Amino acid sequence: MRTKSRRSNAIAVGITAALTLGLLTGCAGSTGPGKPDREITVWSQENLPDRVAVTQKIIKGFEEKTGIKVHLVGVDEGQMPQLIMSAAASGTLPDVIGAAPMGQVWQMYSNGLLNTDIPKRIVDELGRKSFNANALQLTSDGATSLGVPSDAWLQLLVYRKDQLAQKNLAAPDTYDQALAAAKALTTKGAYGISAATDPSDAFTSQSFESLALANDCQLVDDRHAVALASPQCETAFTTYDALARDYGAPGTQTVDSTRATYFAGRSSMIIWSSFLLDELAGLRKDALPSCPQCKDDPRYLAGNSGIVTAMKGPDAAEAAQFGEITSWVTTKTAETAASQEFIEYMMGTGYESWFGMAPEGKIPVRNGTAAQPRRYLDAWRHSPIGVDTKKPFDQVYPATLLNQLAAGVSNMRRWGITQGEGALVGATNGELPVPKAIGAMTSGQISPSEAAHETDDDVSALQKSLQ
């Protein structure tokens, strides 16, 4: 009864959201480009105070150079879909949105809220070959550029290479090796891995998708039918359940608790985003490593941690990497010329400052310029990471790790995006069917097979509501 009720709620909310967005499509279709008054409004999802300050500094340089007035508004990613709906209904869409994730971009595109001519012109003028080819593909619908891809973060499996070496364990870059390491390193008071199980957080979905892609578990098949009950996906759910429930800490594991457990030296592996790297190195006071050895050496964990970017499951032909690409997008009511000038500035003169605000989680997807093909990738390697203490990225971590991160963008895969199901991806990010099933599964309420089939049913209902 509980499972049925939970599924019904997800379906009802999904249908409501889909109908609301559908109504907005009609509203948005009657509006065109804004008047050329050389004044634009920019919403940025880089809304932390220090990042807003950096963005304001970049904008000041742009305003002084062009005479264009920019009104910057920091917006929380979780609130963005509702704010977009409200703004579209009231005719108050911003001109430009920054740091927009792929699912969100697709939702806006599917509902007629984007100007896709401006991004194409920008990419062409900056030089298509200066961008990472995979980033361009993931942010396009065929030949249509949905936005201008800016930067990326990767989902990582971070592990204690010292502890694995003591037991002669291989790097956990396959299902079997990750399970073997988790089992061997789970002891009294210590856990093999920290993996998210929070049913109310997209972080759980991201953590699971990174593992699922490794086994070629896909959101939809070649016929666009939801495929989350496939054998590959059942294996992924079974593996995640074994890792999180059998070898992880008890209780609901969140984005904060997983990090705290690994930082305390109480787990040997963690699934987390590349935003972990500055904290792992002891460069942020409110999230310092607290392991016994870390008291004398704040960088102990960074020096004794290995990184897996791409993982491979038993049913997959090749390893896969999960991550997110964020983009600059222009809305249907954007002032055309001013918006184009602004984004070109942010991807040129202001680009190094933009990704430099958090290099560990803002890997540039524009590699360089025609004259300097590796300019931005090289600048990224030297950019300072950290919050309270700052050090150049390449002085904190070895070149091999930075190479892994840069290559990860080219190897990145995502559910549904390249199959044209980006709107469904955005809807699942809002309704969270995967985290809800993961939470029920890892708490023993349902089996991995039931979790796979329940998620398949929920996502199928969402897909139907979007048609």
C-alpha positions in Angstrom: 0.0 0.0 0.0 2.8 2.4 0.9 4.5 1.8 -2.5 1.4 2.3 -4.4 0.7 5.6 -2.6 4.2 6.9 -3.2 4.0 6.0 -6.9 0.6 7.7 -7.3 1.9 10.9 -5.7 4.8 11.0 -8.2 2.5 10.5 -11.1 0.1 13.2 -10.0 2.8 15.8 -9.4 4.5 14.9 -12.7 1.3 15.3 -14.7 0.5 18.6 -13.0 4.0 19.9 -13.8 3.7 18.7 -17.4 0.3 20.3 -17.9 1.6 23.6 -16.4 4.6 23.7 -18.7 2.4 22.8 -21.6 0.2 25.8 -21.0 3.3 28.0 -20.8 4.3 26.9 -24.3 1.4 28.7 -25.7 2.1 31.8 -23.7 5.8 31.8 -24.7 5.0 31.3 -28.4 3.4 34.8 -28.7 6.4 36.7 -27.6 9.6 37.6 -29.4 13.0 39.2 -28.8 13.2 42.0 -26.3 13.6 45.7 -27.4 17.2 46.6 -28.1 17.7 48.9 -25.1 21.2 47.6 -24.3 20.0 46.4 -20.9 19.7 42.7 -20.0 18.7 40.6 -17.0 20.8 37.5 -16.2 19.9 34.7 -13.9 22.8 32.7 -12.6 22.6 29.4 -10.7 26.1 30.1 -9.3 24.3 31.8 -6.4 26.7 31.3 -3.5 27.8 34.7 -2.2 31.5 34.3 -3.2 30.5 33.2 -6.7 28.0 36.0 -7.1 30.8 38.4 -6.1 33.1 36.9 -8.8 30.4 37.1 -11.4 29.6 40.8 -10.5 33.3 41.6 -11.0 33.3 40.0 -14.4 30.1 41.8 -15.3 31.6 45.2 -14.3 34.3 44.7 -16.8 31.8 43.8 -19.5 29.6 46.8 -18.7 32.6 49.1 -18.9 33.7 47.6 -22.2 30.3 47.5 -24.0 28.0 50.0 -22.2 25.4 47.3 -21.8 23.7 47.3 -18.4 23.4 43.8 -16.7 21.1 43.0 -13.9 22.4 39.9 -12.2 20.1 37.7 -10.1 21.4 34.6 -8.2 18.9 31.8 -8.4 18.9 28.4 -6.6 18.9 25.5 -9.0 16.1 23.7 -7.1 13.8 26.7 -7.4 14.7 27.5 -11.1 11.9 25.3 -12.8 9.2 27.0 -10.8 10.6 30.5 -11.3 10.9 29.9 -15.0 7.2 28.8 -15.1 6.2 31.9 -13.2 8.3 34.2 -15.3 7.0 32.7 -18.5 3.4 33.1 -17.4 3.9 36.7 -16.4 6.1 37.7 -19.4 9.1 38.5 -17.2 11.6 35.9 -18.4 15.3 36.9 -18.0 17.4 37.4 -21.2 20.1 35.0 -20.2 20.4 32.1 -17.8 23.9 30.9 -16.6 25.0 27.5 -15.2 21.9 25.8 -16.5 22.1 21.9 -16.3 21.2 19.8 -19.3 17.9 18.5 -18.0 16.7 22.0 -17.2 17.8 23.3 -20.6 15.9 20.6 -22.3 12.7 21.3 -20.3 12.9 25.0 -21.4 13.6 24.0 -25.0 10.7 21.5 -25.1 8.3 24.2 -23.9 9.4 26.8 -26.4 11.1 29.1 -24.0 14.5 29.3 -25.6 16.1 31.3 -28.4 18.3 28.7 -30.1 19.6 30.9 -32.9 21.8 33.0 -30.6 23.8 30.0 -29.2 24.5 28.7 -32.7 25.8 32.1 -33.7 28.0 32.3 -30.6 29.5 28.8 -31.1 30.1 29.5 -34.7 31.8 32.8 -34.1 33.9 31.6 -31.2 34.9 28.5 -33.3 33.1 25.2 -33.1 36.4 23.4 -33.0 37.4 25.3 -29.8 34.7 23.4 -27.9 34.8 19.9 -26.6 32.9 17.9 -29.2 31.0 15.8 -26.7 29.9 18.9 -24.8 28.4 20.3 -28.0 26.6 17.1 -28.7 25.1 16.8 -25.2 23.8 20.4 -25.4 22.3 20.1 -28.9 19.2 18.6 -30.4 20.7 17.4 -33.7 21.9 20.6 -35.5 20.1 22.8 -33.0 22.3 24.4 -30.3 20.2 24.6 -27.1 22.8 26.7 -25.3 26.5 27.5 -25.2 28.2 24.8 -23.1 30.4 26.4 -20.5 31.8 24.0 -18.0 31.4 20.5 -16.4 31.6 18.6 -13.2 32.1 14.8 -13.0 30.8 12.2 -10.6 33.8 10.4 -9.1 34.4 7.2 -7.1 37.1 8.3 -4.6 38.9 5.6 -2.7 41.6 5.1 -0.1 44.4 3.8 -2.2 46.5 3.2 0.9 43.9 0.9 2.4 43.3 -1.0 -0.9 47.0 -1.5 -1.3 47.3 -3.0 2.1 44.9 -5.7 1.1 46.2 -6.0 -2.5 42.9 -4.9 -3.9 42.6 -3.5 -7.4 41.3 0.0 -8.1 37.5 -0.1 -7.9 36.8 0.7 -11.6 34.5 -2.3 -12.2 31.5 -3.6 -10.4 33.3 -6.7 -9.2 36.3 -4.8 -7.9 34.2 -2.2 -6.2 32.2 -4.9 -4.4 35.3 -6.8 -3.5 36.9 -3.7 -2.0 33.8 -2.7 -0.1 33.4 -6.2 1.4 37.1 -6.5 2.4 37.2 -3.0 3.9 34.0 -3.2 5.9 34.9 -3.9 9.5 33.5 -3.0 13.0 33.1 0.8 13.0 34.3 1.2 9.5 32.4 1.0 6.2 33.5 0.0 2.7 31.8 2.9 1.0 29.7 6.0 1.4 26.9 6.2 -1.1 23.8 8.4 -1.1 20.4 6.9 -0.2 18.4 10.1 0.6 15.0 9.7 -1.2 14.4 13.5 -1.4 17.7 14.5 -3.0 18.8 14.5 -6.7 22.3 13.7 -5.4 21.0 10.1 -4.9 19.9 9.9 -8.5 23.2 11.3 -9.7 25.1 8.7 -7.6 23.0 5.9 -8.9 23.1 7.0 -12.6 26.9 7.1 -12.5 26.8 3.4 -11.4 24.0 2.5 -13.8 25.6 3.9 -16.9 28.7 1.8 -16.1 26.5 -1.3 -16.8 24.8 0.2 -19.9 21.6 0.7 -17.9 19.7 3.3 -19.9 16.7 5.5 -19.1 15.1 4.7 -22.5 15.8 2.2 -25.3 16.2 2.8 -29.0 12.4 3.0 -29.4 12.2 5.6 -26.6 10.5 3.2 -24.3 11.5 3.5 -20.6 14.1 0.8 -20.0 14.7 0.9 -16.2 13.5 -2.6 -15.7 16.1 -4.1 -18.1 18.5 -6.8 -16.9 21.3 -4.2 -17.0 19.3 -1.9 -14.7 18.3 -4.7 -12.3 22.0 -5.6 -12.0 22.7 -1.9 -11.3 20.1 -1.7 -8.6 21.3 -4.9 -7.0 24.9 -3.7 -7.0 24.0 -0.3 -5.5 21.9 -2.0 -2.8 24.8 -4.2 -1.9 27.3 -1.3 -1.7 25.0 1.1 0.1 23.2 -1.3 2.4 25.6 -4.1 3.0 28.8 -2.1 3.1 27.7 1.4 3.9 26.7 3.2 7.1 23.2 2.5 8.4 20.4 5.0 8.0 19.7 7.5 5.3 22.9 8.8 3.7 22.9 12.3 2.4 25.3 14.5 0.5 26.7 15.8 3.8 26.8 12.5 5.7 28.6 10.6 2.9 31.3 13.2 2.8 31.6 13.4 6.6 32.0 9.6 6.9 34.8 9.5 4.3 36.5 12.6 5.7 36.5 11.0 9.2 38.3 8.0 7.8 35.3 5.8 8.6 34.7 4.7 5.0 37.1 3.5 2.3 35.3 4.8 -0.7 32.8 7.5 -1.6 30.6 8.4 -4.6 30.7 12.2 -4.9 31.1 15.0 -7.5 34.5 16.6 -8.4 33.4 19.5 -6.1 34.8 17.3 -3.3 38.4 17.9 -4.4 39.1 21.2 -2.7 37.5 20.0 0.5 39.4 16.8 0.4 42.6 18.8 0.3 41.7 20.7 3.5 41.1 24.0 1.8 37.7 24.7 3.1 37.3 25.3 6.9 33.6 24.2 7.2 34.3 20.9 5.6 37.7 19.8 6.8 38.9 16.2 6.7 38.8 14.9 10.3 40.5 11.5 10.0 43.1 10.7 12.8 46.0 11.4 10.5 44.4 14.6 9.2 45.0 16.5 12.4 48.7 16.6 11.7 48.4 16.7 7.9 45.2 18.3 6.5 46.2 17.0 3.1 46.5 13.4 4.3 43.3 12.2 2.6 44.1 14.0 -0.7 47.5 12.3 -0.8 46.1 8.9 0.0 43.0 8.9 -2.2 42.7 7.5 -5.7 40.1 8.6 -8.2 38.0 6.5 -10.6 36.2 8.5 -13.2 34.8 5.9 -15.6 33.5 2.6 -14.3 32.5 -0.6 -16.1 29.8 -3.1 -15.2 29.5 -6.8 -16.3 26.9 -6.1 -19.1 28.7 -3.1 -20.7 31.0 -3.1 -23.6 33.0 -0.1 -22.3 33.4 2.0 -19.2 31.2 5.1 -18.8 31.5 8.5 -17.0 28.6 10.4 -15.5 28.7 14.2 -15.1 26.9 17.4 -15.8 27.5 20.1 -18.4 26.1 23.6 -17.6 25.4 26.1 -20.3 24.5 29.7 -21.0 21.1 29.9 -22.5 19.0 32.7 -24.0 15.3 32.9 -23.6 12.7 33.5 -26.3 12.3 37.1 -25.1 16.1 37.9 -24.9 17.5 41.1 -26.3 19.4 39.5 -29.2 22.5 41.6 -29.7 23.2 42.4 -26.1 22.7 38.8 -24.9 25.0 37.5 -27.6 27.7 40.0 -26.7 27.4 39.1 -23.0 27.8 35.3 -23.5 30.7 35.8 -25.9 32.4 37.9 -23.2 31.7 35.2 -20.6 33.2 32.6 -22.9 36.2 34.8 -23.8 37.5 37.7 -21.8 35.6 36.6 -18.6 35.9 32.8 -19.1 39.0 32.2 -16.9 37.5 34.1 -14.0 34.2 32.2 -14.5 35.6 28.7 -14.3 38.3 29.9 -11.9 35.7 30.5 -9.2 35.6 26.7 -8.6 37.9 24.8 -11.0 37.3 21.4 -9.3 33.7 21.6 -10.4 33.9 23.9 -13.4 36.0 22.0 -15.9 36.1 24.2 -19.1 34.5 22.7 -22.1 35.9 25.4 -24.4 39.5 24.3 -24.7 41.0 27.5 -26.1 41.0 29.9 -29.0 42.1 29.6 -32.6 45.4 31.2 -31.8 45.8 29.3 -28.5 44.0 26.0 -28.8 44.7 24.9 -25.2 44.6 28.3 -23.5 41.6 27.6 -21.2 42.5 24.0 -20.3 46.0 25.2 -19.4 44.6 28.1 -17.3 42.2 25.7 -15.6 45.1 23.5 -14.4 46.8 26.5 -12.8 43.6 28.0 -11.3 43.5 28.2 -7.5 41.1 25.8 -5.7 39.8 26.2 -2.2 37.6 28.6 -0.2 39.4 29.7 3.0 42.8 28.6 1.7 43.6 28.7 -2.0 46.3 26.8 -3.9 46.8 26.2 -7.6 45.0 23.1 -8.8 48.2 21.5 -10.3 50.1 22.1 -7.0 47.5 20.2 -5.0 46.8 17.2 -7.3 49.1 15.4 -9.8 48.9 15.9 -13.6 47.5 12.4 -14.0 44.3 13.3 -12.0 43.9 16.6 -14.0 44.2 14.6 -17.2 41.5 12.2 -15.9 39.1 15.1 -15.2 39.7 16.7 -18.6 39.3 13.4 -20.4 36.1 12.7 -18.4 34.2 15.4 -20.3 34.9 13.6 -23.6 33.7 10.3 -22.1 30.6 11.7 -20.4 27.3 9.9 -20.9 23.9 10.8 -19.6 20.5 9.1 -19.5 18.1 10.2 -22.2 20.0 13.3 -23.5 21.3 12.0 -26.8 18.1 10.0 -27.4 16.2 13.3 -27.4 14.5 12.6 -24.0 15.9 15.6 -22.3 12.5 16.9 -21.1 11.9 13.5 -19.4 15.3 13.8 -17.7 14.3 17.2 -16.4 11.0 15.8 -15.2 12.7 13.0 -13.3 15.0 15.5 -11.7 12.0 17.2 -10.3 9.9 14.2 -9.3 12.9 12.0 -8.0 11.5 8.5 -8.8 15.0 7.0 -8.6 15.9 8.4 -5.2 12.6 7.3 -3.8 13.1 3.8 -5.0 16.7 3.8 -3.8 15.6 5.0 -0.3 13.0 2.2 -0.1 15.4 -0.4 -1.4 18.3 0.4 0.9 16.0 0.5 3.9 14.7 -3.0 3.2 11.2 -2.0 2.1 11.5 -3.4 -1.4 13.9 -5.6 -3.3 16.3 -4.4 -6.0 14.1 -6.0 -8.7 11.0 -4.2 -7.2 13.0 -1.0 -7.1 13.8 -1.3 -10.8 10.2 -2.1 -11.8 8.8 0.6 -9.6 11.1 3.2 -11.0 10.3 2.0 -14.6 6.6 2.5 -13.9 7.0 6.0 -12.4 9.2 7.2 -15.2 6.9 5.7 -17.8 4.0 7.7 -16.2 6.0 10.9 -16.3 6.9 10.2 -20.0 3.2 9.7 -20.8 2.3 13.0 -19.0 4.8 14.9 -21.2 3.4 13.7 -24.5 
